[in-house]
Amino acid sequence: MSIRKIILIVLFSILCVISGLLAEEKSHVGIVKDIEKADNYSYLQIDEDGKDVWLATPSFNVSVKDKVEYSVEIIMKDFYSKVLNKTFASIFFVSQIRVLNGDTPKNEQVPKSDDYRKNIPQKQDTVSIPKGGEIAKAEKGKTIKEIFSEREQLKGKEVILRAKVIKVSQNILNKNWITLHDGTGVSPDDRLVATTSEDVDIGDILIVKGIAKTDVDIGAGYKYKVLLENTKFTK
């Protein structure tokens, strides 16, 4: 194999990894219509392609009529702000936002763990990703690779698998969102998200039972080929 082909293969592999890491974030662009400030953070009303949306972000240098580019972390329904004494029917908590002057960045703000995120408890401990063959397949169960490849046949049915908890996002849309990995599949179809009312710990290897839903769109660029709902976990 020529050096040129090897270089192209390596570059392609790197791009695939980056694509998988960024799969859950989508960039949005809109115009600021209104700003409501509360202590060290702000609520921005944005016109995005003729649709009004609200963002929550730490305060930064932005004005009405500015063009902004942002990435959404999560979406919250019926969110109540105590400081403003106001309920937002839907609001986006952003992970990155910057003001654009034409197409040139004017400044950039990367949100930290400020007050506006206190209503979004999350567990983000570092955890190793399981390798292929490390986690035994559950009796009468599926692997994550099989769930994605058979998703049309599994739609609306109970799915069983054994997997490792690699991420927990709590109390989003009144549910806990659990990201699972079992060492099978190819990015981005190598991890499965499950919603539940139960509490689990990052790093646990569990038997998972949930109802498979396909092509789920919860807004803000968050779409799932497969999502497990009403999920139960056992050791």
BASE-141651 format. One record per residue (C-alpha): residue in one letter; residue number from 0; x, y, z. Coordinates in steps of 0.2 Angstrom, whole numbers. Each point is the difference from the previous one (the first is absolute). Layout:
BEGIN
A, NUM, X, Y, Z
...
This chain:
BEGIN
M, 0, 0, 0, 0
S, 1, 7, 17, -5
I, 2, 4, 13, 13
R, 3, -13, 12, -7
K, 4, -14, -13, 3
I, 5, 6, -3, 18
I, 6, -1, 18, 3
L, 7, -17, 2, -7
I, 8, -6, -15, 10
V, 9, 7, 8, 16
L, 10, -8, 17, -4
F, 11, -17, -9, -3
S, 12, 1, -9, 17
I, 13, 4, 16, 9
L, 14, -15, 9, -8
C, 15, -12, -15, 5
V, 16, 6, 1, 18
I, 17, -3, 19, 0
S, 18, -17, -2, -8
G, 19, -5, -12, 13
L, 20, 5, 11, 14
L, 21, -9, 15, -7
A, 22, -16, -10, -5
E, 23, -10, 6, 14
E, 24, 3, 19, -3
K, 25, -7, 10, -14
S, 26, 5, 18, -4
H, 27, -15, 12, -1
V, 28, 0, 18, -7
G, 29, -13, 14, 4
I, 30, -3, 18, 4
V, 31, -2, 7, 18
K, 32, -17, 7, 3
D, 33, -1, 3, 18
I, 34, 12, -2, 15
E, 35, -5, -3, 19
K, 36, 14, 1, 12
A, 37, 0, -9, 17
D, 38, 16, 2, 11
N, 39, 14, -8, -10
Y, 40, -10, -8, -13
S, 41, -12, 5, -14
Y, 42, -15, -6, -10
L, 43, 0, 3, -18
Q, 44, -14, 0, -12
I, 45, 6, -5, -17
D, 46, -8, 1, -17
E, 47, 7, -16, -9
D, 48, -7, -1, -18
G, 49, -16, 8, 5
K, 50, -3, -10, 16
D, 51, 2, 7, 17
V, 52, 10, -9, 13
W, 53, 7, 4, 17
L, 54, 18, -4, 6
A, 55, 7, 0, 17
T, 56, 19, 5, 1
P, 57, 12, 8, 12
S, 58, 0, 19, -3
F, 59, 12, 6, -14
N, 60, 2, 15, -12
V, 61, -15, -2, -11
S, 62, -14, 13, -6
V, 63, -17, -1, -8
K, 64, 2, -2, -19
D, 65, 16, -9, 2
K, 66, 3, -16, -10
V, 67, 5, -15, 11
E, 68, 6, -17, -3
Y, 69, -3, -13, 13
S, 70, -1, -18, 5
V, 71, -13, -8, 10
E, 72, 4, -11, 15
I, 73, -18, -4, 6
I, 74, -18, 6, -2
M, 75, -11, 2, 15
K, 76, -19, 1, -1
D, 77, -11, 11, 12
F, 78, 16, 7, 8
Y, 79, -3, 12, 14
S, 80, 12, 14, 4
K, 81, -1, 6, 18
V, 82, 10, 15, -3
L, 83, -11, 6, -14
N, 84, -16, -8, 7
K, 85, -3, -6, -17
T, 86, -4, -17, -8
F, 87, 7, -4, -17
A, 88, -10, -13, -10
S, 89, 16, -5, -8
I, 90, 18, 6, 3
F, 91, 17, -6, -7
F, 92, 15, -1, 12
V, 93, 15, 4, -12
S, 94, 17, -8, 1
Q, 95, 9, 13, -11
I, 96, -6, 17, -7
R, 97, 9, 14, -9
V, 98, -5, 16, -8
L, 99, 3, 1, -19
N, 100, 4, 16, -9
G, 101, -5, -5, -18
D, 102, 8, -17, 0
T, 103, 15, 5, 11
P, 104, 0, -4, 18
K, 105, -1, 16, 11
N, 106, 2, -9, 16
E, 107, -3, -17, 8
Q, 108, -7, -7, 16
V, 109, 2, -18, 6
P, 110, -12, -2, 15
K, 111, 7, -7, 16
S, 112, -10, -8, 15
D, 113, -9, 17, 4
D, 114, -16, 2, 9
Y, 115, -11, -3, -15
R, 116, 5, -18, 0
K, 117, -4, -4, 18
N, 118, -17, -7, -6
I, 119, 9, -12, -11
P, 120, 9, -13, 11
Q, 121, 11, -12, -10
K, 122, 13, -13, 4
Q, 123, 15, 2, -11
D, 124, 13, -11, 8
T, 125, 14, -7, -11
V, 126, -3, -18, -5
S, 127, 9, -12, -12
I, 128, -10, -6, -15
P, 129, -2, -19, -1
K, 130, 9, -9, -14
G, 131, -7, -13, -11
G, 132, -3, -17, 9
E, 133, 2, 8, 17
I, 134, -18, 0, 5
A, 135, -10, -16, -2
K, 136, -16, 0, -10
A, 137, -15, -1, 11
E, 138, -10, -16, -1
K, 139, -14, 2, -13
G, 140, 7, 17, -3
K, 141, 8, 11, -14
T, 142, 16, 9, -2
I, 143, 0, 19, -4
K, 144, 6, -4, -17
E, 145, -15, -12, -3
I, 146, -12, 12, 7
F, 147, 5, 14, -12
S, 148, 0, -13, -15
E, 149, -17, -7, 5
R, 150, -8, 16, 5
E, 151, -15, -1, -12
Q, 152, -4, -17, 6
L, 153, 2, 4, 18
K, 154, -10, 16, 0
G, 155, -13, 1, 14
K, 156, 7, -16, 7
E, 157, 9, -4, 17
V, 158, 18, -1, -3
I, 159, 12, -9, 12
L, 160, 19, 3, 1
R, 161, 15, 1, 12
A, 162, 10, 16, -1
K, 163, 11, 12, 9
V, 164, -7, 17, 6
I, 165, 12, 13, -7
K, 166, -10, 16, 3
V, 167, -15, 6, 10
S, 168, -10, 16, -2
Q, 169, -13, 2, 13
N, 170, -17, 8, 0
I, 171, -1, 5, -18
L, 172, -18, 1, -6
N, 173, -5, -9, 17
K, 174, 11, -15, -4
N, 175, 18, -6, 3
W, 176, 10, -3, -17
I, 177, 12, -14, 1
T, 178, 13, -3, -14
L, 179, 5, -18, -2
H, 180, 15, -9, -8
D, 181, 4, -19, -2
G, 182, 15, 1, -11
T, 183, -10, -4, -16
G, 184, -5, 10, -15
V, 185, 9, 14, -9
S, 186, -1, 18, 4
P, 187, -12, 9, 2
D, 188, -10, -16, 1
D, 189, 10, -8, 14
R, 190, -9, 8, 14
L, 191, -18, 0, 5
V, 192, -11, 12, 10
A, 193, -13, -5, 12
T, 194, -13, 10, 10
T, 195, -5, -5, 17
S, 196, -6, 5, 17
E, 197, 13, -10, 9
D, 198, 17, 5, 6
V, 199, 15, -9, -6
D, 200, 19, 4, 2
I, 201, 13, 3, -13
G, 202, 11, -16, -2
D, 203, -14, -12, 4
I, 204, -2, -15, -11
L, 205, -18, -4, 0
I, 206, -14, -10, -8
V, 207, -11, 12, -9
K, 208, -18, -2, -6
G, 209, -9, 14, -9
I, 210, -13, 3, -14
A, 211, 9, 4, -17
K, 212, -5, 16, -8
T, 213, 7, 5, -17
D, 214, 4, 17, -9
V, 215, -4, 10, 16
D, 216, 2, 19, -2
I, 217, -1, 10, 16
G, 218, 5, 16, -8
A, 219, 16, 11, 1
G, 220, 9, -12, -12
Y, 221, -2, -15, 12
K, 222, -6, -15, -11
Y, 223, 2, -18, 4
K, 224, 0, -15, -12
V, 225, -5, -10, 15
L, 226, -5, 5, 18
L, 227, -5, -11, 14
E, 228, -15, 6, 10
N, 229, -8, -6, 17
T, 230, 17, -8, 3
K, 231, 3, -12, 15
F, 232, 18, -4, 7
T, 233, 6, -15, 9
K, 234, 17, -7, 5
